[in-house]
Amino acid sequence: MAAMRYVFLGGSGLRVSAIGLGGFAMAGFYGPADDAESRATLAEAIDLGVNFIDTADGYAGGRNEELIGAAIAGRRDQVVIATKIGNRRREDGTAYADGSPAYVADACERSLKRLGVATIDLLYLHRVDAATPIEDAVGAMARLVAAGKVRHLGLSEASAATIRRAHRVHPVAALQTEYSLWSRFAEAELLPTCRSLGIGYVAYSPLGRGFLTGTIRRLDDLPAGDWRRSLPRLQPDRLARNLTLVSEVEAVGRARGLSPAQIALAWVLARPEGIVPIPGTRNRRHLRENIGAAGIVLTADEIARLDQASDPRHDFGERLPEGEIRRVNL
């Protein structure tokens, strides 16, 4: 396996591994979690040079932050910790955004405690709160930087206009939003905006929530309780058509002796914007497979083939359930 390489996240000076590790899958959204295997995966990731680890206070009610906090104990100087606040749930389970200054301050304190750290390297506003001006939310986050509790600020699932407003209050180091061969909507406005402002782009779900790995051929391939069963793109009326994209990814991989996951990640890494993908996994085999993509260089012909198959003008279907899509890109 090639040695991990490192990049700077936009103009922030934050040096991160070219491929990070997301904690979403470890939190039980994709079926039952295995904490022991997740801990082993986190330990091996750090051993292999992955220094960029991402979580959120809303992942398993904060338990994912605790899991990651335990994994980095004694290794704090080897990792860049990113977490997200502002995506909350009511008692009935419905989600809502909260960027109120009081919540921002309290949420940061709770995240610091769960992670067992004195400073969070990158703190994102997980969702934009329509009831709180972004200037107020980012202003509260900026006070956390001034207090030494946070090093850099980020936004997640924010529009280009919101990013520009936030950046005027305090430098935004990174935008974290979905991006993959299956989701290229960011190319229209988000990526150009980030590039013009020197903001890094962190791609969550760079493997299309596992779809681009070729392991999901029908909805029943997902276990009961798997959050992905609610995705419009995986419903029978869309799935067969979307599998044509997977077939192209698999074909490119076969010709190179590489897995579909590695091809999909290599394509993200080849984008000129310097995108940092954070594939989420909860087992060591997939971790090693993903990390292997850092050393893969696709040819111009391979990129052109994948670009054509994933053209954003294709109608792959909505990327999130109706209730979730209404709360993003504000």
C-alpha positions in Angstrom: 0.0 0.0 0.0 1.4 3.4 -1.0 2.2 5.9 1.8 -0.6 8.3 2.7 -0.2 11.7 1.2 -1.4 14.9 2.8 -3.0 18.1 1.5 -4.0 21.5 2.8 -7.7 22.1 3.3 -8.3 25.1 1.1 -6.3 28.1 2.4 -6.8 27.3 6.0 -3.3 25.8 6.6 -5.0 22.7 8.0 -3.0 19.7 6.8 -5.1 16.6 6.4 -4.7 13.1 4.8 -5.9 13.0 1.2 -8.6 10.5 2.3 -10.3 11.0 5.7 -12.6 8.7 7.7 -16.2 9.5 8.4 -18.0 8.2 11.5 -21.6 8.1 10.1 -21.5 4.4 9.3 -20.2 3.5 12.8 -23.2 5.2 14.3 -25.7 2.5 13.2 -27.3 4.4 10.3 -26.4 1.6 7.9 -27.5 -1.3 10.1 -26.3 -2.5 13.5 -23.0 -1.0 14.7 -20.1 -3.1 16.0 -18.2 -0.9 18.4 -15.3 -3.3 18.8 -14.7 -3.4 15.0 -15.2 0.4 14.8 -12.5 0.9 17.4 -10.2 -1.4 15.6 -10.9 0.4 12.3 -10.2 3.8 13.9 -6.9 2.5 15.4 -5.8 1.1 12.1 -6.7 4.2 10.2 -4.4 6.3 12.4 -1.7 3.6 12.0 -2.0 3.9 8.2 -1.7 7.7 8.2 -5.3 8.8 8.1 -5.3 11.9 10.3 -8.6 13.4 9.3 -11.5 11.9 11.3 -15.0 13.3 11.1 -18.0 12.9 13.3 -21.0 14.9 14.6 -22.9 15.4 17.9 -26.0 14.0 16.2 -24.4 10.6 15.3 -26.0 8.1 17.7 -26.9 10.9 20.1 -23.2 11.8 20.7 -22.0 8.2 21.2 -20.0 8.4 18.0 -18.0 11.3 19.4 -17.4 9.2 22.6 -16.3 6.3 20.5 -13.8 8.4 18.5 -12.7 10.2 21.7 -11.7 6.9 23.2 -10.0 5.8 20.0 -7.7 8.9 19.9 -6.9 8.9 23.6 -3.1 9.1 23.8 -2.9 9.9 20.1 -4.3 13.4 20.0 -1.3 14.8 18.2 -1.8 12.4 15.3 -5.3 13.4 14.3 -7.3 16.3 13.0 -10.7 16.1 14.6 -13.8 17.5 12.9 -17.2 17.4 14.4 -20.5 19.0 13.5 -23.2 20.7 15.6 -26.6 22.1 14.7 -28.6 19.1 13.4 -30.9 18.2 16.3 -33.8 15.9 16.9 -37.0 16.4 18.8 -38.4 13.8 21.2 -40.6 12.4 18.4 -37.5 11.8 16.3 -38.0 14.6 13.8 -34.9 16.6 12.8 -34.5 20.4 13.0 -31.6 22.8 12.6 -30.4 24.9 15.5 -27.8 27.6 15.0 -28.8 29.8 17.9 -25.7 31.2 19.7 -26.7 29.7 23.1 -27.0 26.2 21.5 -23.7 26.6 19.6 -21.8 27.4 22.8 -23.5 24.5 24.8 -23.1 22.0 22.0 -19.4 22.8 21.7 -18.8 22.2 25.4 -20.6 18.8 25.1 -18.6 17.8 22.1 -15.3 18.7 23.7 -16.3 16.6 26.7 -17.3 13.5 24.6 -14.2 13.7 22.4 -12.0 14.2 25.5 -10.1 17.1 23.9 -9.3 20.6 24.8 -9.7 22.0 21.3 -11.7 20.9 18.2 -9.7 21.3 15.1 -12.7 21.9 12.7 -16.2 22.6 13.9 -19.0 22.6 11.3 -22.5 24.0 11.5 -24.2 20.8 10.4 -27.3 22.4 9.0 -28.2 26.0 8.4 -30.9 27.2 10.7 -33.5 29.3 8.9 -34.6 30.9 12.1 -31.1 32.2 13.0 -29.2 34.5 10.7 -26.0 32.8 9.6 -24.1 35.8 10.8 -25.3 35.1 14.4 -24.5 31.4 14.2 -21.0 31.9 12.8 -20.4 34.8 15.2 -21.1 32.4 18.1 -18.7 29.9 16.5 -16.1 32.6 16.0 -16.2 33.3 19.8 -15.3 29.7 20.3 -12.2 30.2 18.2 -11.3 33.3 20.2 -11.7 31.3 23.4 -9.3 28.6 22.1 -11.9 25.9 22.0 -12.0 25.6 18.2 -9.3 26.1 15.6 -11.2 26.3 12.4 -14.8 26.8 11.3 -16.8 25.0 8.6 -20.3 24.7 7.2 -22.2 21.7 5.9 -24.9 21.6 3.3 -24.9 25.4 2.9 -25.7 27.3 -0.3 -23.1 29.5 -2.1 -24.9 32.7 -0.9 -24.8 31.5 2.7 -21.2 30.5 2.5 -20.3 34.0 1.3 -22.2 35.6 4.1 -20.6 33.4 6.7 -17.1 34.0 5.3 -17.5 37.7 5.8 -18.0 37.1 9.6 -15.2 34.7 10.0 -13.0 32.7 7.6 -14.7 29.4 6.6 -12.0 26.7 6.4 -14.2 24.0 4.8 -17.5 23.2 3.3 -18.7 19.6 3.9 -21.3 18.5 1.4 -22.1 15.4 -0.5 -20.1 14.7 -3.7 -19.4 11.7 -5.7 -19.9 10.2 -9.2 -23.5 9.9 -8.2 -23.9 13.5 -6.8 -22.2 16.2 -8.8 -24.6 19.1 -8.1 -21.8 21.0 -6.3 -20.0 21.7 -9.6 -22.6 24.3 -10.5 -22.0 26.8 -7.7 -20.5 25.3 -4.5 -17.1 24.3 -5.9 -16.5 27.6 -7.8 -17.5 29.5 -4.7 -15.2 27.5 -2.4 -12.3 27.9 -4.9 -12.8 31.6 -5.2 -12.8 32.1 -1.4 -10.0 29.6 -0.6 -12.4 27.2 1.2 -11.7 23.5 1.2 -14.3 21.1 0.1 -14.8 17.9 2.1 -16.9 15.3 0.3 -19.1 13.1 2.4 -20.6 10.0 0.9 -17.9 9.9 -1.9 -19.0 6.3 -2.5 -22.6 7.1 -2.9 -23.5 5.7 0.5 -22.0 2.4 -0.7 -24.0 2.3 -3.9 -20.9 2.9 -6.1 -19.1 -0.1 -4.6 -21.5 -2.4 -6.5 -22.8 -4.2 -3.4 -26.4 -2.8 -3.6 -28.3 -4.3 -6.5 -31.7 -4.2 -4.9 -33.3 -2.7 -1.9 -33.3 -6.0 -0.1 -29.5 -6.0 -0.1 -29.8 -3.6 2.7 -30.6 -4.9 6.2 -33.9 -3.9 8.0 -33.5 -0.6 9.7 -30.8 0.6 7.3 -31.4 4.4 6.8 -30.6 4.0 3.1 -33.8 2.2 2.5 -35.5 5.6 2.5 -33.4 7.0 -0.3 -35.4 7.9 -3.5 -32.5 6.8 -5.7 -32.6 3.3 -4.3 -36.3 2.7 -4.9 -37.1 0.1 -7.7 -38.3 2.8 -10.1 -34.8 4.3 -10.1 -32.4 1.6 -9.0 -32.2 -0.3 -12.3 -31.4 2.8 -14.2 -28.8 4.0 -11.7 -27.0 0.7 -11.8 -25.8 1.6 -15.3 -23.4 4.1 -13.6 -22.2 1.3 -11.3 -21.6 -0.9 -14.3 -19.2 1.7 -15.8 -17.3 2.1 -12.6 -17.0 -1.6 -12.3 -15.8 -1.9 -15.9 -13.0 0.7 -15.4 -12.0 -1.1 -12.2 -11.8 -4.6 -13.9 -9.5 -3.2 -16.6 -7.1 -2.0 -13.9 -7.5 -4.8 -11.3 -9.1 -2.3 -8.9 -12.3 -2.3 -6.9 -15.2 0.0 -7.8 -14.7 1.8 -4.5 -11.2 2.6 -5.4 -12.2 3.9 -8.8 -14.9 6.0 -7.4 -12.6 7.5 -4.8 -9.7 8.0 -7.3 -12.2 10.0 -9.5 -13.0 12.3 -6.6 -9.3 12.8 -5.9 -8.6 13.6 -9.5 -11.0 16.6 -9.5 -9.1 19.9 -10.0 -10.7 21.5 -7.0 -8.6 19.5 -4.5 -11.6 17.8 -2.8 -10.9 15.7 0.3 -13.2 12.7 0.5 -14.2 11.2 3.9 -15.6 7.7 3.1 -17.3 6.2 6.1 -16.6 2.6 7.0 -16.8 0.5 10.1 -14.5 -2.4 9.1 -10.8 -2.7 8.5 -11.0 -4.4 5.1 -13.0 -1.6 3.6 -10.7 0.9 5.3 -7.6 -0.6 3.6 -9.4 -0.7 0.3 -10.4 2.9 0.5 -6.9 4.1 1.5 -5.5 2.3 -1.4 -7.2 4.8 -3.7 -4.9 7.6 -2.6 -2.1 6.1 -4.8 -4.3 5.6 -7.9 -4.0 7.9 -10.9 -6.7 7.6 -13.5 -5.9 8.2 -17.1 -7.6 11.0 -19.1 -9.6 8.4 -21.0 -10.8 6.7 -17.8 -11.8 10.1 -16.3 -13.7 11.0 -19.5 -15.6 7.7 -19.4 -16.6 8.2 -15.8 -17.5 11.9 -16.4 -19.8 10.9 -19.2 -21.5 8.1 -17.2 -22.0 10.4 -14.2 -23.0 13.6 -16.1 -25.0 15.7 -13.6 -27.6 16.2 -16.3 -28.6 12.6 -15.8 -31.7 12.2 -13.7 -30.5 9.8 -10.9 -33.3 10.9 -8.6 -33.3 12.9 -5.4 -30.2 12.3 -3.2 -32.1 12.5 0.1 -35.6 11.7 1.4 -38.1 14.6 1.0 -37.9 15.6 4.7 -34.1 15.9 4.6 -33.7 17.6 1.2 -36.0 20.4 2.4 -33.4 21.2 5.1 -30.3 21.6 2.9 -28.9 24.1 0.6 -30.5 27.0 2.3 
